[in-house]
Amino acid sequence: MTDVPISRRSLLAGAAGALGAGTLQQQLARLRNQSGTPAVPADPTKVPGAPTSVLGERSPFERPRRLPLGGNQGVSLTPLQDLYGIVTPADLHFERHHAGVPAIDPQRYKLLIHGMVERPMVFDLAALRRFPAVSALHFLECSGNGGASYRNIRPDLSPQQIDGLTSTSEWTGVPLATLFRAVGVKPGATWFLAEGEDAAVMARSIPIEKGWDDALIAYGQNGEPLRPEQGYPARLLLPGWEGNSNVKWLRRIEVADHPFMTREETSKYTDPLADGTARQFSFVMDAKSIITFPAYPVTLPGAGWWEISGIAWSGRGMIRRVEISTDGGREWAPAALQLPVLSRCHTRFRYLWNWDGKESLIMSRAVDETGYVQPTLSELRAVRGLGTFYHFNHIRSWRVRRDGSVVFGLEG
Amino acid sequence: MRRLVLVATIFNAACGHSGEPRGAAPGSAHGVDAPVLPFGRPATADEIKAWDIAIAPDGTGLPPGSGTAAQGAVLYRQKCAMCHGPTGTEGPAEPLVGREPRQGFPFGKDPSLVRTVGNYWPYATTLYDYIHRAMPLNAPGSLSPDDVYRAVAFLLWRNEIITDTAVVNAQTLPRVVMPARDRFVVDNRRGGAEVR
């Protein structure tokens, strides 16, 4: 929070502007003290403020950052511990790419729908935007999220490092059902292939029912066009289903009567189970929750009243309740759910806790509208096996030590 | 393909296909009574042909061409070994070769096991589909059909699934039975009280 670099852009803008006080960022940069800390006037009421601007920026005192790992085939994790409410700022939405972020000209963009249809068609961006639109708030989560809390668990893990592959946005787009009616999906169609325009031409087979039900071809995110990292100019959005199936940079849909068995639904994104099989097409994200405060690397300065806060979500519908334990899971009490509680969307929960200063193991447990209860780590390991991949939705815990430091709990 | 039909049937039962989006009301812009709007345009045959690259497990979509493991060995050295290692096991990219463990399918139990083409991939056609789409990483989509068949043949041979003289083409590839072919099961999670 202390080092705010002066960008080349703001320097150039400052030189070009040359008069007036400049932007807030420029004012603060000029006032920067020797240590690099953004400086402010002793009394902001005695100095004229900055003028209006064409594009807002965060306060230089706030520096939330994603955590990128793995280059252009990797991930970048959302800083869950830095966020309030349920919406993820678009520039902090998590990333997962298989061959980097493609540069796509919206003027040349087109979506092809063909295969088992009466009328193979091409929709450019203007056509997609002309259809009646819908907007909906939904979480999007990589199915590998939480893997760091399943095996080889370390205490020095933050909410970002554990569960930073989930984000919530308001998505705007055209229902895929509308396009299915436009092209005339033929009877007997049971699957469709969704394929991206990235360098991996990433593709997944999706049951046709999901397309008829609630799938969106999304081009809007939190009120603006999709960010490139989230699939600009258009992506598939499958509410509640694992991130990988929400194909970004969508360029082609092939309607068929079989799945295609792409790499991402055979070699990857399948779940080896304890019984010697592997679960395939496991799209839905089960109910999950994580406390984002207090959490590593926070240190509580003392005992007393603290609000435990976090997020819960389920790919099967609404969160019905979240329970909190402050004694390692022996007793549970209901947390307050912040409205709105939306289907397949992050739900903010809060629980006022009077910490007595003793070492405490705090944890949250989500229950969704189907009655599904977020399992313990040992329960999940029993049915999935220690070697399984993806869909790690067990209870997370945090150990609050007597000195106020908080580390990821190894129990739960 | 009987198992695939089963998969689709279960999804149909689970999702209760209504033919219209969830929450659509009569008279809304998204209900079945809403007009089919004339936006978009017909796709041309050339447009479809240019992008229609997916390969189905029954071989649909495989182009003319062929390759053998011996040919593939040359290609692998030139274009694959730099990431996947001289024999497909060394990395730094993910290992491609390996049949262990030959008994059972204990990947869920044992986190130390490495999933490879030989011990985990259920369909040989996926190799063609994926290599053609995405490989090599530094020049995706640059391989000719013959080159892709050669790479596929090399990897199947290295994984002891075909012989070094077997010709891989559109007719033979779908008939290759992968060791993990019958290990995959339909998702049986349904919400509710049970953890699965």
Interface residues (C-beta under 8 A of the other chain):
Chain A: Q73 H98 A99 L112 I113 H114 R119 P120 M121 V122 F123 D124 A127 L128 R130 F131 P132 V134 R151 P175 A177 T178 L179 R181 A182 T190 W191 L193 E195 A199 A200 V201 M202 A203 P207 I208 E209 K210 W212 D213 D214 R251 R252 E254 A256 D257 H258 P259 F260 M261 T262 R263 T266 S267 T270 D271 P272 L273 A274 D275 G276 T277 A278 R279 Q280 F281 S282 F283 V284 D286 R316 G317 D368 T370 G371 Y372 V373 P375 E379 L380 V383 R384 G385 L386 G387 T388
Chain B: M1 L4 V7 A8 F11 N12 A14 C15 G16 H17 S18 G19 E20 P21 R22 A29 H30 V32 A34 V36 L37 F39 G40 R41 P42 A43 E47 I48 W51 D52 I53 A54 I55 A56 P57 D58 G104 F105 P106 F107 G108 K109 D110 P111 S112 L113 R115 V117 Y120 W121 P122 Y123 T125 T126 D129 Y130 R133 A134 L137 P140 G141 A180 R183 F184 V185 V186 D187 N188 R189 G191 G192 A193 V195 R196
